[in-house]
Amino acid sequence: MISNLEELKKVIDDSKLYLARENGKKEKVEERIESNEKQITELKLNVELIEKVNILFQKTSEYARNQAKVQIETIVSKCLQFVFEEEMDFKIEIEELRGRPSAKFYIVTQMEGKEVKLEPEHSKGGGVIDVVSLALRIAFLETHRPKILGPLILDEPAKHVSGEYIYNVSDFLKQNSDLFDRQIIMVTHDNFLASIGNTSYTVKMENGTSIISENDE
């Protein structure tokens, strides 16, 4: 009888262990699904931004289009060089597809004396894509005519940029805010980026309710 109880206890313990392992696998799968969904959302936002830039090129004359192209290339290149502290140029190649101009974006660097041209997603990881996306938003706002008024609203900018470059990102944002006289409203989980604003708030979830508190200067 005792032996049977011990065997039953072992079966129950083994079942609990199995369930715990399966729950762990389930949680990891759910985390991967959530991460993939976030990446898909980010890609959709970047595609939307690229489409807006393409529309900008389509609606302007060739001369104005080339002027806008040079301005956007300059702003994004300066941003990349400022953040990553190395020679990186942003290039736009415009080609006609079915009678309509379409733009392709590249990052140009020098490696062992040779020019290397890569698409942003293949250049130096996600950090470059984040910085290009940020700079494109600024360039689009500042080159659009008529001028787009209002603040620049950023949601988790530069979240893939490594910590060694975050200071450069924050300095770039502050300088652009001053240069273009444009307010920046930013949502971020990065404590350093959160600290650069003139005013900052912390939002915490407590018992299903968002609690907002103003941070001390």
RATAGI-V293181 format. One record per pair of residues at least 6 apart in sequence whose C-alpha atoms are under 6 Angstrom apart, sorted by the first residue. I is the first residue (numbers start at 1). J is the second residue. If there is no record, write none. Layout:
i->I j->J
i->I j->J
//
This chain:
i->54 j->102
i->57 j->65
i->58 j->101
i->72 j->139
i->73 j->90
i->73 j->91
i->76 j->135
i->77 j->89
i->77 j->90
i->81 j->87
i->81 j->88
i->83 j->168
i->83 j->169
i->88 j->108
i->88 j->109
i->89 j->107
i->89 j->108
i->90 j->106
i->90 j->107
i->91 j->105
i->91 j->106
i->92 j->104
i->92 j->105
i->93 j->103
i->93 j->104
i->94 j->102
i->94 j->103
i->95 j->101
i->95 j->102
i->106 j->118
i->106 j->119
i->106 j->120
i->107 j->117
i->107 j->118
i->107 j->119
i->107 j->120
i->108 j->116
i->108 j->117
i->109 j->115
i->109 j->116
i->110 j->116
i->120 j->129
i->121 j->129
i->126 j->160
i->127 j->160
i->127 j->161
i->130 j->158
i->141 j->148
i->151 j->182
i->151 j->183
i->151 j->184
i->152 j->184
i->153 j->184
i->153 j->185
i->153 j->186
i->154 j->186
i->155 j->186
i->155 j->187
i->156 j->187
i->156 j->188
i->170 j->193
i->200 j->215
i->201 j->213
i->201 j->214
i->201 j->215
i->202 j->212
i->202 j->213
i->203 j->211
i->203 j->212
i->204 j->210
i->204 j->211
//
